[in-house]
């Protein structure tokens, strides 16, 4: 699909924070569109109005502080995602950015809707798909076992883990040890540490931020840090 050669900005955690600026500018440098970013807080939808609006405001304030035009895209429910008028506002943007929350809810809300179709069009014309945590996970392959089943297939042979160095959480320790082994042999796994980002270019993924990126494919495993890149 078109997403396999598209432009991506994926964060393990820490959206709308100063550390991510270098990665964001790199991702947007050659993106098609009007230079603006659409901010989605969809993954936080189940947490209530106040949380949803706080993430929207954080995103708008962050990009505007950088001199980048930003627009709130208030897709909180599947009804919102089915609204063609809501989808149309994406058509001229250079990047859509999905902040964190529930990957399961985010995928269920967006998949097969006019808003998701607009995201696919943006990728096809050279815009950037951006996401943090849940927003990064939905870029992964479809039909994968738990905990990767929220992938919507933008990158059809890759699955993503996030918060990958948060070892104080038992579920991250479990994921690191066991979950990547559950993937089929054709699917590569990429685990992104907190306050760490990867940005795609034609020749590979470039690493930004403070942590490591854990790349596994079958028995092969490599780690990459800021300033390094690896093949797509």
BELSULDA-V884029 format. One record per helix or strand of 3 or more residues. SS is the DSSP state (H for helix, E for strand). FROM is the first residue (numbers start at 0). LEN is the number of residues. Records with the same first field share a line. If there is no record, write none. Layout:
BEGIN
SS: FROM-LEN, FROM-LEN
END
This chain:
BEGIN
H: 1-4, 17-11, 41-6, 48-17, 77-4, 83-5, 102-8, 113-11, 133-4, 169-8, 178-4
E: 6-5, 36-4, 69-3, 94-4, 127-5, 157-4, 187-5, 195-6, 203-6, 212-5, 219-5
END
